[in-house]
Structures are given as C-alpha cells and as structure tokens.
Amino acid sequence: MNYDDEKESIKLHEGYRLMPYKCTEGHLTGGVGHKINDGEEVPTTKEGWLKLFDKDFEIALNGARRLINEEDTHPQAFGIIIEMCFQLGEFGVSKFKKMLAAVEAKEYFDAGWEMKDSKWNEQTPHRCEELSMRMRNIS
C-alpha cells in the first residue's frame, strides 16, 4: 500500500523545522515533529530530518497495525490511525478504546466523535477536528 497521502498529511500538520524547538508539551522537537530523546544525535540537514521522519513514520505505521487490522479497515480510517500514532504514539492511541472499537465495527461516524472526546482535542483542537471530520465522512 502507498502511504504518500498519510505522510503529506502528517507533514502538513507537524510542519518542518531545521532547528530544534519546544513543542506544546514542552518536549525538544525538530524536523517533522520528531521528539528528540536525551543523548540523541540531532540532524543538521533537511535530508537528515526527512530520513528520521521515514523511520518515525514506520514506527507509527507499525503501531497502527498493532492497534487495528489494516486489511479490515477503510484505508482513510487506517491512515487517520497512523497519523494519530505519529503524534500521540501507539500507547496514547491505545487509550481511545471506544474510537478503536467503532473503527473495528466500521462505525466511522461514531469513531470520529469519539476522537473529539479526549485531552488530545484540547491540546491540538484544529488537527483533532480535521481528522475527526475526515473519519466521520467515511462512507
């Protein structure tokens, strides 16, 4: 499967910064939303950050695959789960029990509303609203 749309959506929401900065949660971040761990070597070029983005995307993709069956899920819904894993991590998304159950039941409209019933909606309301709307509009 091609995940170019998901990657572009993540890049749009995360933005890109060559120089590290503190994210809204206070974590040192750089590139395309990469949380920099203590002692981690920080890339100094866009190419280095994009290589790191590809690794981060694979982590999010694999997390989404552990949370939900990709083959039984609408591709757009699965892409939204990937993006959520990119931002919140697999563990963070695993706490969206009602949303994940709705996705498994192919009740995407309900899943979209469950996304909004979260601290995530308070932290990044525009991103949550957009992804929730996309989920609710899956037919």
N, C-alpha and C positions, 0 to 999 in steps of 0.2 A: 504494500500500500504506500502511496505517496503522501507525505505529511507536510508538503510545502505550505499549504494554507494555514495549518496549525502553527508552523514556525513563523510565518509572517504575522499572524495574529499576536503571538507572544512578543515578537519584536516591536510591534506597534504599541502594545500595552506597556511593555517594560522600558522601551526607549533604549538608547545606547549612550554610554559614556566611557570615554577612554580613561579618564582619571577616576579613581575610587571616590565614593561619596557615602554618606549615611542614609539608608533607606528610611521609610516611615516608621519602621520598627526599631531603628537605631543600629542596624547591622551594617558593617562596612560592605559595600556592594560596588560592582564595576561591570563594564561590558554590557551585556544584555541581561540585566537582573541577576548576576551571579553573586551569591553570598560568599564573601571571602573568609575562609577559615584561618584561624591563627596559624602562622608559620607558612601559609600557602604562598607560593611564588605568584606574583601578580604580573599578568601580561603587560607589555608596553606598546603593543601594536594592535590595530583593529583585527588583523588576521589572527593574532593570538587569542583575543577575546572571542572571535567567532568560532575558533576551534574549541574553545572551552564551552561555548554555547551549544555546539553539537553534542558534546559529552553530557551537558546538563539536560538537553532535550531527550537523550536516550534514557537518562535516569527517570525523567518524568514519564516517558512512554512506557517503560517497564513497570513503573509504579501504577499507571493507569491499567495496564494489563493484569496486574495482580488484584486490582480492586474490582474490575468488571470484565466480562467476557467480550472482547473486541468483536468477535465474529457474530455475536447475537445482538449487537448494539448498533443503532443507526450511526453511520460514520461521523456525522456532525456532532452527535451527542458524545461519541468517544473522543473526538477532538477537543470538546469542551472539558472533558475529564482530564485529558493530557495537560491542557493549559492550567487547570486548577492545580494539578500535581506539580507543574513547573513553579507556580507561585507559592503554594502552601505546603508542598511536599506530600508524599504518599500518606504519611501518618495524619497530617492535617485533613486531607480529603477523606480519609477513612472515618472521620468523625461525622461526616454528612450521611449518617445511616439512612434517614428517610429519603434523601435525594438518591442515593445509590440503589435503594430498594425500588424506587419509582423508575429509575433508568432500567433496571433489570426487568421490570414489569412492562417496559416500553410505554410508560405513562410520562412522556417527556414534558407535557404541560405542567403536571404536578411536580416533577423534578425541578423545573425552572423556578417554581415558587419556593420550594424547599431550599434552594440555593440562597435565596434572599433572607431566610430566617437564620441569620448567622452573624457572628462577630466580623467575619470577612466582609459582609455588606457594609458594616460601619467603617472598616479600615480602608477599603477601596470601593466605594459605592458605585462609581461610574463603570468600572470593569465588571463588577458583580452584576449590575443592571444589564449591561450589554450581553454578557454571557448567559444570564438568566433569560433574557428576551429571546436570544437565539435558541436556547433549549426549549422554551415554551412554544416556539414557532415551528418546531419539527413536526412534520405530519407523516 
